[in-house]
Amino acid sequence: MAQYLILIYENEADYESADKSVYQEVMDAHNRFAEQVGERLVGGNALQGVATATSIRGDVVTDGPFVETKEVLGGYYVIEAKDLDEALEIAKLCPARFGGVEVRPVMVFE
């Protein structure tokens, strides 16, 4: 089976202005997603806010994101699927309350 990365893009400001119950709803949705995907879920994590990012471009190290953006990478899952079509069907189940998801094949070096 091939591996695919599901990248979750969301707007941090939406969480900051949302009621605290929204965060719990999102976490519950991710737990349901993990249960639905089952053994095909290889791994994944939420990421800390964009303010904690450090970018490197060439020899330049910059605190924070390289480019200001409202939509940032909020987390990821690594899944196993037989092909891209199956990976996309799994990704459609992934909760992204305030944004969207991107699917990329994982390169395997042997």
C-alpha positions in Angstrom: 0.0 0.0 0.0 1.1 3.5 -0.7 1.2 6.2 1.9 -0.4 9.6 1.6 -0.1 12.8 3.7 -3.3 14.7 4.5 -2.4 18.3 5.3 -5.0 20.3 7.3 -5.2 24.0 6.5 -7.2 26.2 8.8 -7.5 29.8 9.9 -6.1 30.3 13.4 -8.2 33.4 13.9 -11.4 31.4 13.6 -10.4 29.3 16.6 -9.4 32.4 18.6 -12.8 33.9 18.1 -14.8 30.7 18.6 -16.5 29.5 21.7 -14.4 27.0 23.7 -16.9 24.3 22.9 -15.9 24.5 19.2 -12.4 23.2 20.0 -13.9 20.2 21.8 -16.2 19.6 18.8 -13.2 19.6 16.5 -11.3 17.2 18.7 -14.3 14.9 18.8 -14.5 15.0 15.0 -10.8 14.1 14.7 -11.3 11.2 17.1 -14.2 10.0 15.0 -12.0 10.3 11.8 -9.3 8.2 13.4 -11.9 5.5 14.3 -13.3 5.5 10.8 -9.9 5.2 9.1 -8.7 2.5 11.5 -5.5 0.7 10.7 -5.0 2.8 7.5 -4.0 5.7 9.8 -0.3 5.5 10.2 0.2 8.7 12.3 -0.6 12.4 12.6 -0.6 15.3 14.9 -1.9 18.8 15.4 0.7 21.6 15.0 1.3 24.5 17.3 0.3 27.9 16.1 2.1 29.7 13.2 3.6 32.1 15.8 5.9 29.3 16.9 7.2 28.6 13.4 10.8 29.2 12.4 11.5 29.4 8.6 14.8 28.8 6.9 15.4 30.1 3.3 19.0 29.5 2.2 21.2 30.8 5.1 18.4 33.1 6.5 16.6 32.0 9.7 13.4 33.9 10.5 11.0 33.7 13.5 7.5 33.0 12.4 6.1 32.0 9.0 8.0 33.0 5.9 4.9 34.5 4.3 2.0 36.1 6.2 -1.1 34.1 5.6 -4.5 33.7 7.1 -4.7 30.0 6.3 -2.0 27.9 7.9 -1.0 24.3 8.2 -2.7 23.1 11.4 -2.0 19.4 11.4 -1.5 16.3 9.4 -2.3 12.6 9.1 -0.3 9.9 7.3 -2.5 7.2 5.9 -2.2 4.1 3.8 -4.3 3.6 0.7 -4.2 1.4 -2.3 -4.2 4.5 -4.6 -4.9 8.2 -4.8 -8.7 7.7 -5.3 -8.9 5.8 -2.0 -6.7 8.4 -0.3 -9.1 11.1 -1.5 -12.1 9.2 -0.2 -10.4 9.0 3.2 -9.4 12.6 3.1 -13.0 13.6 2.5 -13.8 12.3 6.0 -11.1 14.4 7.6 -12.6 17.3 9.6 -11.3 20.7 8.7 -13.9 23.0 10.4 -12.4 26.3 9.3 -10.4 25.3 6.2 -9.6 22.4 3.9 -7.2 19.5 3.3 -4.6 18.7 0.8 -3.5 15.1 -0.1 0.1 14.3 -1.2 1.7 11.0 -1.9 4.6 10.1 0.4 7.8 9.4 -1.4 9.4 6.0 -0.4 13.1 5.6 -0.9 14.3 2.0 -1.1 
